Structures are given as C-alpha cells and as structure tokens.
Amino acid sequence: MIVVLVIGIVLVVGFWQPGFFVTTKLDVNKANSGVQQILTDETNGYGAKNVKDVKCNNGVNPTVKKGATFECTVSIDGASKHVTVTFQDNKGTYEVGRPQ
C-alpha cells in the first residue's frame, strides 16, 4: 500500500508543470522568427537592418531551462554574425544577446 502511494506521488510530481519526466522544448522555428524580430525592432530590440538567414541551435529545438543558452547565426547587412540566446526562466522566456 505504501509503495503504491509513493509511486503515485512520484508520478504526479514527475509530470506536474513540467516535472522530472517532462522536458519543455522551444520550437526552433519560432525562435528563429523571435530572434529576427528582436534584432530588427527599433523600439524594443537592436534596430538592425537587412537581417536575413536566422538559424538557431543548428535547427534543433532547444531545451528550456533557466540560464541555458543556445546560439543563432544570422546575416546582418551581408555580414555573418552570431547571437547568444539565454533562457530567463523555465517557461521559455529568453533574452537575445547583441550580435557579435
């Protein structure tokens, strides 16, 4: 009886918002679009012009984890640049670093 209760608790906690057994991934296509938007936004972003060919995390959906990072490559005014994207929480909020 106690074993069943413990297993039940582990399963509930493990799958709860995401728990131990659930991994949240960020859709890499949405990341590509979001990074491009931040790079080009003149008010809330970097105001870069001619931003093209944004490709994040080598096309693989990154795992969401506070403090984790992934890289994006981008063309700005014809020059190849990269940006580092950092997750700010475990829900997928991220910060886009300055193009380097």
N, CA, C and O atoms as CSV, one atom per row, in Angstrom:
chain,resi,resn,atom,element,x,y,z
A,1,MET,N,N,0.821,-1.194,0.000
A,1,MET,CA,C,0.000,0.000,0.000
A,1,MET,C,C,0.867,1.260,0.000
A,1,MET,O,O,0.621,2.182,-0.778
A,2,ILE,N,N,1.868,1.301,0.860
A,2,ILE,CA,C,2.754,2.467,0.929
A,2,ILE,C,C,3.542,2.604,-0.370
A,2,ILE,O,O,3.767,3.717,-0.844
A,3,VAL,N,N,3.961,1.482,-0.945
A,3,VAL,CA,C,4.714,1.517,-2.203
A,3,VAL,C,C,3.861,2.125,-3.311
A,3,VAL,O,O,4.357,2.929,-4.100
A,4,VAL,N,N,2.599,1.755,-3.378
A,4,VAL,CA,C,1.694,2.301,-4.390
A,4,VAL,C,C,1.526,3.802,-4.191
A,4,VAL,O,O,1.509,4.558,-5.163
A,5,LEU,N,N,1.402,4.235,-2.956
A,5,LEU,CA,C,1.266,5.655,-2.648
A,5,LEU,C,C,2.517,6.424,-3.065
A,5,LEU,O,O,2.415,7.497,-3.660
A,6,VAL,N,N,3.686,5.888,-2.761
A,6,VAL,CA,C,4.948,6.536,-3.138
A,6,VAL,C,C,5.072,6.614,-4.657
A,6,VAL,O,O,5.467,7.652,-5.188
A,7,ILE,N,N,4.747,5.549,-5.353
A,7,ILE,CA,C,4.799,5.555,-6.822
A,7,ILE,C,C,3.837,6.600,-7.371
A,7,ILE,O,O,4.177,7.322,-8.308
A,8,GLY,N,N,2.651,6.685,-6.803
A,8,GLY,CA,C,1.675,7.690,-7.237
A,8,GLY,C,C,2.188,9.104,-7.041
A,8,GLY,O,O,2.023,9.951,-7.919
A,9,ILE,N,N,2.806,9.369,-5.904
A,9,ILE,CA,C,3.360,10.701,-5.634
A,9,ILE,C,C,4.479,11.017,-6.616
A,9,ILE,O,O,4.535,12.126,-7.146
A,10,VAL,N,N,5.364,10.071,-6.866
A,10,VAL,CA,C,6.464,10.278,-7.818
A,10,VAL,C,C,5.914,10.587,-9.207
A,10,VAL,O,O,6.422,11.482,-9.883
A,11,LEU,N,N,4.901,9.875,-9.638
A,11,LEU,CA,C,4.325,10.117,-10.964
A,11,LEU,C,C,3.664,11.488,-11.046
A,11,LEU,O,O,3.824,12.190,-12.044
A,12,VAL,N,N,2.926,11.875,-10.017
A,12,VAL,CA,C,2.271,13.187,-10.027
A,12,VAL,C,C,3.315,14.299,-10.068
A,12,VAL,O,O,3.219,15.208,-10.893
A,13,VAL,N,N,4.297,14.234,-9.196
A,13,VAL,CA,C,5.347,15.260,-9.160
A,13,VAL,C,C,6.169,15.225,-10.447
A,13,VAL,O,O,6.551,16.273,-10.969
A,14,GLY,N,N,6.437,14.048,-10.948
A,14,GLY,CA,C,7.257,13.904,-12.152
A,14,GLY,C,C,6.645,14.501,-13.402
A,14,GLY,O,O,7.370,14.940,-14.295
A,15,PHE,N,N,5.326,14.525,-13.483
A,15,PHE,CA,C,4.668,15.055,-14.676
A,15,PHE,C,C,4.027,16.419,-14.448
A,15,PHE,O,O,3.445,16.982,-15.376
A,16,TRP,N,N,4.118,16.954,-13.253
A,16,TRP,CA,C,3.471,18.226,-12.931
A,16,TRP,C,C,4.265,19.391,-13.501
A,16,TRP,O,O,5.448,19.511,-13.183
A,17,GLN,N,N,3.710,20.214,-14.285
A,17,GLN,CA,C,4.109,21.517,-14.852
A,17,GLN,C,C,5.573,21.800,-15.031
A,17,GLN,O,O,6.084,22.409,-14.091
A,18,PRO,N,N,6.277,21.519,-15.934
A,18,PRO,CA,C,6.778,20.180,-16.192
A,18,PRO,C,C,7.644,19.720,-15.032
A,18,PRO,O,O,8.403,20.493,-14.448
A,19,GLY,N,N,7.510,18.460,-14.722
A,19,GLY,CA,C,8.260,17.893,-13.612
A,19,GLY,C,C,9.505,17.175,-14.085
A,19,GLY,O,O,10.085,17.509,-15.118
A,20,PHE,N,N,9.903,16.182,-13.310
A,20,PHE,CA,C,11.131,15.449,-13.605
A,20,PHE,C,C,11.067,14.717,-14.939
A,20,PHE,O,O,12.089,14.560,-15.607
A,21,PHE,N,N,9.875,14.267,-15.337
A,21,PHE,CA,C,9.752,13.422,-16.521
A,21,PHE,C,C,9.364,14.191,-17.776
A,21,PHE,O,O,9.268,13.605,-18.855
A,22,VAL,N,N,9.141,15.481,-17.650
A,22,VAL,CA,C,8.684,16.281,-18.787
A,22,VAL,C,C,9.762,17.308,-19.127
A,22,VAL,O,O,10.227,18.052,-18.264
A,23,THR,N,N,10.149,17.332,-20.401
A,23,THR,CA,C,11.135,18.302,-20.865
A,23,THR,C,C,10.440,19.268,-21.804
A,23,THR,O,O,9.777,18.850,-22.754
A,24,THR,N,N,10.588,20.555,-21.543
A,24,THR,CA,C,9.988,21.568,-22.398
A,24,THR,C,C,10.994,21.969,-23.460
A,24,THR,O,O,12.151,22.262,-23.156
A,25,LYS,N,N,10.550,21.981,-24.703
A,25,LYS,CA,C,11.391,22.388,-25.828
A,25,LYS,C,C,10.800,23.645,-26.445
A,25,LYS,O,O,9.581,23.812,-26.494
A,26,LEU,N,N,11.672,24.527,-26.915
A,26,LEU,CA,C,11.255,25.720,-27.641
A,26,LEU,C,C,11.265,25.390,-29.121
A,26,LEU,O,O,12.253,24.861,-29.631
A,27,ASP,N,N,10.178,25.694,-29.818
A,27,ASP,CA,C,10.102,25.469,-31.262
A,27,ASP,C,C,11.169,26.325,-31.939
A,27,ASP,O,O,11.125,27.553,-31.863
A,28,VAL,N,N,12.117,25.683,-32.593
A,28,VAL,CA,C,13.247,26.405,-33.182
A,28,VAL,C,C,12.796,27.372,-34.277
A,28,VAL,O,O,13.438,28.401,-34.486
A,29,ASN,N,N,11.714,27.061,-34.971
A,29,ASN,CA,C,11.216,27.981,-36.000
A,29,ASN,C,C,10.673,29.266,-35.371
A,29,ASN,O,O,10.854,30.357,-35.911
A,30,LYS,N,N,10.009,29.121,-34.230
A,30,LYS,CA,C,9.536,30.309,-33.509
A,30,LYS,C,C,10.721,31.088,-32.943
A,30,LYS,O,O,10.694,32.318,-32.898
A,31,ALA,N,N,11.752,30.376,-32.514
A,31,ALA,CA,C,12.959,31.054,-32.031
A,31,ALA,C,C,13.598,31.856,-33.155
A,31,ALA,O,O,13.998,33.002,-32.950
A,32,ASN,N,N,13.698,31.262,-34.346
A,32,ASN,CA,C,14.270,31.978,-35.496
A,32,ASN,C,C,13.511,33.280,-35.743
A,32,ASN,O,O,14.118,34.338,-35.913
A,33,SER,N,N,12.187,33.198,-35.761
A,33,SER,CA,C,11.350,34.384,-36.003
A,33,SER,C,C,11.481,35.395,-34.873
A,33,SER,O,O,11.583,36.597,-35.120
A,34,GLY,N,N,11.478,34.913,-33.636
A,34,GLY,CA,C,11.589,35.801,-32.487
A,34,GLY,C,C,12.918,36.529,-32.441
A,34,GLY,O,O,12.967,37.719,-32.132
A,35,VAL,N,N,13.994,35.821,-32.746
A,35,VAL,CA,C,15.318,36.447,-32.760
A,35,VAL,C,C,15.372,37.507,-33.851
A,35,VAL,O,O,15.892,38.601,-33.631
A,36,GLN,N,N,14.839,37.189,-35.027
A,36,GLN,CA,C,14.837,38.175,-36.110
A,36,GLN,C,C,14.041,39.415,-35.708
A,36,GLN,O,O,14.459,40.541,-35.978
A,37,GLN,N,N,12.898,39.207,-35.066
A,37,GLN,CA,C,12.068,40.336,-34.635
A,37,GLN,C,C,12.817,41.218,-33.638
A,37,GLN,O,O,12.784,42.444,-33.748
A,38,ILE,N,N,13.484,40.608,-32.675
A,38,ILE,CA,C,14.222,41.383,-31.674
A,38,ILE,C,C,15.388,42.129,-32.315
A,38,ILE,O,O,15.655,43.280,-31.970
A,39,LEU,N,N,16.075,41.484,-33.237
A,39,LEU,CA,C,17.209,42.143,-33.891
A,39,LEU,C,C,16.768,43.352,-34.709
A,39,LEU,O,O,17.500,44.339,-34.791
A,40,THR,N,N,15.579,43.290,-35.320
A,40,THR,CA,C,15.134,44.370,-36.205
A,40,THR,C,C,14.282,45.429,-35.511
A,40,THR,O,O,14.139,46.534,-36.034
A,41,ASP,N,N,13.721,45.122,-34.358
A,41,ASP,CA,C,12.828,46.056,-33.666
A,41,ASP,C,C,13.595,47.293,-33.202
A,41,ASP,O,O,14.554,47.189,-32.437
A,42,GLU,N,N,13.167,48.454,-33.668
A,42,GLU,CA,C,13.864,49.703,-33.334
A,42,GLU,C,C,13.544,50.205,-31.930
A,42,GLU,O,O,14.336,50.944,-31.345
A,43,THR,N,N,12.389,49.812,-31.380
A,43,THR,CA,C,11.986,50.291,-30.061
A,43,THR,C,C,12.462,49.366,-28.942
A,43,THR,O,O,13.071,49.823,-27.974
A,44,ASN,N,N,12.188,48.073,-29.072
A,44,ASN,CA,C,12.487,47.120,-28.000
A,44,ASN,C,C,13.636,46.180,-28.318
A,44,ASN,O,O,13.937,45.280,-27.534
A,45,GLY,N,N,14.278,46.378,-29.457
A,45,GLY,CA,C,15.359,45.487,-29.865
A,45,GLY,C,C,16.600,46.263,-30.252
A,45,GLY,O,O,16.899,47.312,-29.683
A,46,TYR,N,N,17.319,45.729,-31.232
A,46,TYR,CA,C,18.597,46.315,-31.636
A,46,TYR,C,C,18.499,47.222,-32.859
A,46,TYR,O,O,19.454,47.935,-33.165
A,47,GLY,N,N,17.373,47.214,-33.562
A,47,GLY,CA,C,17.184,48.095,-34.710
A,47,GLY,C,C,18.079,47.794,-35.891
A,47,GLY,O,O,18.373,48.686,-36.686
A,48,ALA,N,N,18.519,46.553,-36.020
A,48,ALA,CA,C,19.393,46.171,-37.133
A,48,ALA,C,C,18.600,46.160,-38.439
A,48,ALA,O,O,17.404,45.869,-38.451
A,49,LYS,N,N,19.270,46.474,-39.515
A,49,LYS,CA,C,18.652,46.482,-40.847
A,49,LYS,C,C,19.156,45.280,-41.644
A,49,LYS,O,O,20.230,44.743,-41.373
A,50,ASN,N,N,18.362,44.871,-42.626
A,50,ASN,CA,C,18.748,43.790,-43.541
A,50,ASN,C,C,19.152,42.512,-42.806
A,50,ASN,O,O,20.209,41.940,-43.073
A,51,VAL,N,N,18.307,42.074,-41.885
A,51,VAL,CA,C,18.550,40.840,-41.135
A,51,VAL,C,C,17.961,39.678,-41.926
A,51,VAL,O,O,16.776,39.679,-42.258
A,52,LYS,N,N,18.797,38.689,-42.224
A,52,LYS,CA,C,18.361,37.537,-43.022
A,52,LYS,C,C,18.981,36.256,-42.472
A,52,LYS,O,O,19.889,36.280,-41.641
A,53,ASP,N,N,18.461,35.153,-42.964
A,53,ASP,CA,C,19.050,33.824,-42.732
A,53,ASP,C,C,19.288,33.502,-41.257
A,53,ASP,O,O,20.350,32.996,-40.895
A,54,VAL,N,N,18.304,33.793,-40.406
A,54,VAL,CA,C,18.434,33.463,-38.982
A,54,VAL,C,C,18.285,31.954,-38.827
A,54,VAL,O,O,17.294,31.371,-39.267
A,55,LYS,N,N,19.269,31.333,-38.202
A,55,LYS,CA,C,19.218,29.890,-37.942
A,55,LYS,C,C,19.715,29.651,-36.525
A,55,LYS,O,O,20.876,29.902,-36.202
A,56,CYS,N,N,18.812,29.164,-35.694
A,56,CYS,CA,C,19.140,28.953,-34.285
A,56,CYS,C,C,19.367,27.479,-33.966
A,56,CYS,O,O,18.705,26.594,-34.508
A,57,ASN,N,N,20.311,27.248,-33.081
A,57,ASN,CA,C,20.561,25.929,-32.490
A,57,ASN,C,C,20.711,24.825,-33.532
A,57,ASN,O,O,20.284,23.692,-33.308
A,58,ASN,N,N,21.311,25.151,-34.658
A,58,ASN,CA,C,21.513,24.185,-35.751
A,58,ASN,C,C,20.221,23.497,-36.174
A,58,ASN,O,O,20.237,22.350,-36.620
A,59,GLY,N,N,19.099,24.206,-36.031
A,59,GLY,CA,C,17.808,23.673,-36.459
A,59,GLY,C,C,17.150,22.716,-35.481
A,59,GLY,O,O,16.118,22.124,-35.796
A,60,VAL,N,N,17.731,22.556,-34.301
A,60,VAL,CA,C,17.201,21.629,-33.293
A,60,VAL,C,C,16.464,22.423,-32.218
A,60,VAL,O,O,16.958,23.455,-31.762
A,61,ASN,N,N,15.280,21.947,-31.807
A,61,ASN,CA,C,14.522,22.610,-30.744
A,61,ASN,C,C,15.332,22.610,-29.449
A,61,ASN,O,O,15.667,21.541,-28.940
A,62,PRO,N,N,15.657,23.791,-28.903
A,62,PRO,CA,C,16.431,23.822,-27.656
A,62,PRO,C,C,15.574,23.467,-26.445
A,62,PRO,O,O,14.377,23.750,-26.409
A,63,THR,N,N,16.206,22.845,-25.459
A,63,THR,CA,C,15.543,22.514,-24.201
A,63,THR,C,C,15.466,23.762,-23.335
A,63,THR,O,O,16.464,24.452,-23.126
A,64,VAL,N,N,14.272,24.042,-22.835
A,64,VAL,CA,C,14.047,25.218,-21.992
A,64,VAL,C,C,14.517,24.909,-20.576
A,64,VAL,O,O,14.036,23.976,-19.935
A,65,LYS,N,N,15.464,25.710,-20.104
A,65,LYS,CA,C,15.942,25.598,-18.727
A,65,LYS,C,C,16.552,26.939,-18.348
A,65,LYS,O,O,17.404,27.463,-19.066
A,66,LYS,N,N,16.122,27.490,-17.235
A,66,LYS,CA,C,16.613,28.798,-16.797
A,66,LYS,C,C,18.140,28.816,-16.796
A,66,LYS,O,O,18.788,27.940,-16.223
A,67,GLY,N,N,18.703,29.843,-17.458
A,67,GLY,CA,C,20.148,30.000,-17.526
A,67,GLY,C,C,20.806,29.296,-18.697
A,67,GLY,O,O,21.958,29.583,-19.022
A,68,ALA,N,N,20.085,28.370,-19.344
A,68,ALA,CA,C,20.650,27.663,-20.503
A,68,ALA,C,C,20.729,28.614,-21.697
A,68,ALA,O,O,19.958,29.568,-21.793
A,69,THR,N,N,21.659,28.347,-22.595
A,69,THR,CA,C,21.842,29.195,-23.771
A,69,THR,C,C,21.841,28.359,-25.040
A,69,THR,O,O,22.053,27.147,-25.012
A,70,PHE,N,N,21.596,29.040,-26.153
A,70,PHE,CA,C,21.816,28.447,-27.469
A,70,PHE,C,C,22.259,29.558,-28.402
A,70,PHE,O,O,22.047,30.739,-28.127
A,71,GLU,N,N,22.872,29.169,-29.503
A,71,GLU,CA,C,23.441,30.131,-30.447
A,71,GLU,C,C,22.589,30.215,-31.707
A,71,GLU,O,O,21.974,29.237,-32.134
A,72,CYS,N,N,22.570,31.404,-32.285
A,72,CYS,CA,C,21.930,31.615,-33.579
A,72,CYS,C,C,22.944,32.268,-34.508
A,72,CYS,O,O,23.740,33.105,-34.084
A,73,THR,N,N,22.908,31.881,-35.771
A,73,THR,CA,C,23.698,32.571,-36.784
A,73,THR,C,C,22.736,33.424,-37.587
A,73,THR,O,O,21.566,33.075,-37.749
A,74,VAL,N,N,23.237,34.549,-38.090
A,74,VAL,CA,C,22.378,35.496,-38.786
A,74,VAL,C,C,23.237,36.321,-39.736
A,74,VAL,O,O,24.430,36.517,-39.505
A,75,SER,N,N,22.621,36.794,-40.793
A,75,SER,CA,C,23.283,37.715,-41.710
A,75,SER,C,C,22.692,39.105,-41.481
A,75,SER,O,O,21.481,39.300,-41.587
A,76,ILE,N,N,23.564,40.076,-41.162
A,76,ILE,CA,C,23.140,41.464,-40.973
A,76,ILE,C,C,23.936,42.322,-41.943
A,76,ILE,O,O,25.163,42.387,-41.875
A,77,ASP,N,N,23.217,42.979,-42.847
A,77,ASP,CA,C,23.862,43.778,-43.898
A,77,ASP,C,C,24.904,42.964,-44.657
A,77,ASP,O,O,25.945,43.490,-45.048
A,78,GLY,N,N,24.619,41.679,-44.863
A,78,GLY,CA,C,25.509,40.808,-45.622
A,78,GLY,C,C,26.655,40.217,-44.823
A,78,GLY,O,O,27.395,39.385,-45.348
A,79,ALA,N,N,26.827,40.619,-43.571
A,79,ALA,CA,C,27.909,40.093,-42.729
A,79,ALA,C,C,27.369,38.987,-41.822
A,79,ALA,O,O,26.302,39.130,-41.225
A,80,SER,N,N,28.108,37.893,-41.723
A,80,SER,CA,C,27.721,36.785,-40.863
A,80,SER,C,C,27.988,37.155,-39.405
A,80,SER,O,O,29.093,37.564,-39.048
A,81,LYS,N,N,26.965,37.005,-38.574
A,81,LYS,CA,C,27.061,37.316,-37.142
A,81,LYS,C,C,26.488,36.142,-36.356
A,81,LYS,O,O,25.817,35.275,-36.915
A,82,HIS,N,N,26.758,36.128,-35.070
A,82,HIS,CA,C,26.097,35.163,-34.197
A,82,HIS,C,C,25.577,35.891,-32.968
A,82,HIS,O,O,26.107,36.924,-32.557
A,83,VAL,N,N,24.531,35.326,-32.399
A,83,VAL,CA,C,23.953,35.862,-31.170
A,83,VAL,C,C,23.763,34.719,-30.182
A,83,VAL,O,O,23.507,33.579,-30.569
A,84,THR,N,N,23.891,35.040,-28.921
A,84,THR,CA,C,23.636,34.074,-27.860
A,84,THR,C,C,22.269,34.377,-27.271
A,84,THR,O,O,21.960,35.522,-26.940
A,85,VAL,N,N,21.457,33.340,-27.146
A,85,VAL,CA,C,20.117,33.459,-26.575
A,85,VAL,C,C,20.134,32.747,-25.224
A,85,VAL,O,O,20.591,31.608,-25.122
A,86,THR,N,N,19.634,33.422,-24.188
A,86,THR,CA,C,19.662,32.886,-22.828
A,86,THR,C,C,18.244,32.791,-22.277
A,86,THR,O,O,17.493,33.767,-22.308
A,87,PHE,N,N,17.878,31.610,-21.771
A,87,PHE,CA,C,16.564,31.440,-21.143
A,87,PHE,C,C,16.553,32.150,-19.794
A,87,PHE,O,O,17.459,31.978,-18.978
A,88,GLN,N,N,15.512,32.952,-19.574
A,88,GLN,CA,C,15.367,33.715,-18.343
A,88,GLN,C,C,14.560,32.971,-17.285
A,88,GLN,O,O,14.599,33.327,-16.107
A,89,ASP,N,N,13.828,31.938,-17.700
A,89,ASP,CA,C,13.024,31.150,-16.769
A,89,ASP,C,C,12.823,29.760,-17.364
A,89,ASP,O,O,13.372,29.441,-18.419
A,90,ASN,N,N,12.040,28.946,-16.686
A,90,ASN,CA,C,11.764,27.587,-17.166
A,90,ASN,C,C,10.510,27.513,-18.025
A,90,ASN,O,O,10.048,26.422,-18.359
A,91,LYS,N,N,9.956,28.668,-18.385
A,91,LYS,CA,C,8.745,28.709,-19.205
A,91,LYS,C,C,9.041,29.057,-20.656
A,91,LYS,O,O,8.138,29.006,-21.490
A,92,GLY,N,N,10.284,29.411,-20.981
A,92,GLY,CA,C,10.645,29.702,-22.366
A,92,GLY,C,C,10.912,31.159,-22.672
A,92,GLY,O,O,11.190,31.502,-23.821
A,93,THR,N,N,10.836,32.031,-21.671
A,93,THR,CA,C,11.181,33.438,-21.882
A,93,THR,C,C,12.683,33.512,-22.128
A,93,THR,O,O,13.470,32.922,-21.388
A,94,TYR,N,N,13.077,34.240,-23.172
A,94,TYR,CA,C,14.502,34.309,-23.472
A,94,TYR,C,C,14.951,35.730,-23.777
A,94,TYR,O,O,14.149,36.601,-24.112
A,95,GLU,N,N,16.255,35.936,-23.651
A,95,GLU,CA,C,16.893,37.213,-23.934
A,95,GLU,C,C,17.868,36.991,-25.088
A,95,GLU,O,O,18.626,36.022,-25.095
A,96,VAL,N,N,17.839,37.893,-26.053
A,96,VAL,CA,C,18.719,37.801,-27.217
A,96,VAL,C,C,19.894,38.743,-26.999
A,96,VAL,O,O,19.712,39.944,-26.800
A,97,GLY,N,N,21.101,38.186,-27.040
A,97,GLY,CA,C,22.304,38.996,-26.862
A,97,GLY,C,C,22.604,39.832,-28.095
A,97,GLY,O,O,22.037,39.613,-29.166
A,98,ARG,N,N,23.499,40.786,-27.929
A,98,ARG,CA,C,23.920,41.668,-29.021
A,98,ARG,C,C,24.655,40.851,-30.083
A,98,ARG,O,O,25.468,39.990,-29.749
A,99,PRO,N,N,24.373,41.116,-31.360
A,99,PRO,CA,C,25.076,40.402,-32.440
A,99,PRO,C,C,26.584,40.622,-32.358
A,99,PRO,O,O,27.047,41.740,-32.133
A,100,GLN,N,N,27.328,39.564,-32.539
A,100,GLN,CA,C,28.795,39.625,-32.491
A,100,GLN,C,C,29.381,39.245,-33.834
A,100,GLN,O,O,30.601,39.236,-33.994
